[in-house]
Amino acid sequence: MKLTVRRIGNSLGVIVPRKALKDWGLREGDSLELTAGGIGPRWQRSGHAQLDGLKRAISVEVISRFRPEEIRSKSRENLERWREAGVWCSAYDEWSEIVTSGDDARLYAAMVGKTDQANRLRQSMPYVGMLSKDVLESLREKAAA
């Protein structure tokens, strides 16, 4: 992806597209790191395996802190909001089916399973927003170590 250096106030900067930020799981106030190899989240340096591990760790943390009903409720809320905003992908159809099924085992399998399908689904987690920024930062630091 090509980023253009632009004038921003009295400085120069780049605008990172929303899709990239979403793919990285970043929000306003989060940090990016600039290295000779590129720009991205600190935890991104080791590639896909590290990101997959981080997404699984986030899911494990959500499961440890919230009941399945709470996870389903937040997931349904996010999915509905994304549908209304026109931000939808095929994984959200799968997640919608999972969270409305009422099957805890199926929900947990998608959240922390080690299958290719579970890993793919975790790349589009509908239960975002359940953990605080501090918890997420701690998980990112552990993943980067």
N, C-alpha and C positions, 0 to 999 in steps of 0.2 A: 504494500500500500504506500502510495506516495503522499507525503505530508509537505505542505508549502509553508515556508517561513513567512510570517506576516507581521505587520505592525499591530501591536496591541497596546494602546495607550502610548506611553513613552518607551516601551520595550518592544522586543521582537519575540515571537513565540509561534507555536504550532497549535492547531486545533485538532484534537483527536476525535475521530468520528464516534458517535454513540455506540454503534455496533461493536467497535473494538473494545470500548469500555465495558459494554455489557458482556462480551465474550470473556473478558478478564475478570468479571465480577466486581468492577470498581464503581464507586459512586462519588458524588461531590465530596471533597475533603480528603479522599484517599490519595496516595502518593504513587508517582511513577519514578522509575530510575533511568537515567540517561547514561549509557556506557558506549564504548567504541563499537560494540556489537549492535546497538539499537536503543530504542526506547520501549519501556514496558514496566509492568509491575515487578517488584524485587524478586518475587517467587518464581517468575517466569524463566529465569536463567537456565534451568535444567530441562526445559522442554515439557513435552506432553505427559510423560510419566509422573513428573512432579505435580503438574496441574491436576492430573487424575487423582493422585493421592490427596491433594488439598481438597478437592471436591468431595471425596469420600470422607475425609476428616470432618468437614463441615457437616455432612449428613449425619455422621456418628454423633457429633455434638448436639445437633438438633434433636435427634432421637433421645439422647441422654437428658435433655432438659424439658421436653414437651411430650404430652400424651398424643397418641395417634389422631384423636379428634381435633386437637389444636393444630397439628400439622396439616390435616385435611382442610380445615377451615381457612388457614392462611393460604394454602395452595389454591383453593377454589377462588378466594378473593383475588389473588394475583392473576390467576388465569382469566378470570372475568375482566379484570382491568386491562390486561394485555389484549384480549379479544376486542374490547371496545376501542382500544387505541390503534387497532389494526396491526399490532405487533404479534404475529402468530407464526409458529413453525409446526411441522408435523409431530415433533416430540410433545408439543402441548396437547395434541389430540390424545396421545398415549397417556400422558399424565392425567388428563381430565378423566379418562376411563378408570385409571388406577385409583384416583382420590375419591371418585364417586362410587366405587365398588364396595367400599366398607370392609375390604379384606386387609387386615393388618399385615399378614405375612406378605402379601403382594406389594403393599406399600413399602415395607422394610426391605424387601428384595430389590426393589427399584432404587431405594435410597442408598443401600450399602452393599448390594450384591457385587460379585466380582466377574459377572458375565459381561460380554461386549455390549449387550443391550442396556444393562444397568449403568455401565460406564457412559454410554452415549446419552442416556436419559439424564444423568447427573450433570451433563454439560448445559442443560436447560432446566435447572432446578426451579420448581414453582414455589418452593418454601423459603425463598430469599426474604430477608428482612426480619427473620426470627431471632438472629443473634446480634449482639451489640458490636459496634466497631472494634472495641477493645478485644473481644473474644476472637473476632475474625482476624485482627492483626496478629494476635498470639498464634493462631493456627497457621497463618502465612509465614511467620517467623520460623515455626517448627518445620514447616514444609521446605523452607529454604535452607535449613541447616543440614 
